[in-house]
Amino acid sequence: MEKYESFQMSIGRKRRTFVQYDYRHTDGELFSCVKPTLDECRRLRDEWIKAKEDRL
């Protein structure tokens, strides 16, 4: 199950938008990250899932 929320943060004089992303794997383990885009979060999630599967 995935949940995500975007938010803005000021860095110096610039305002940047980020995405807080959480993914709960079917085994109950939680993956969480903050990145500028949802696509980037999902790419990292996919890499995390692949690494989990490679360990098994």
Buried (B, 14 or more C-beta within 10 A) or exposed (E): EEEEEEEEEEEEEEEEEBBBBBBEEEEEEEBEBEBEEEEBBBEBBEEBEEEEEEEE
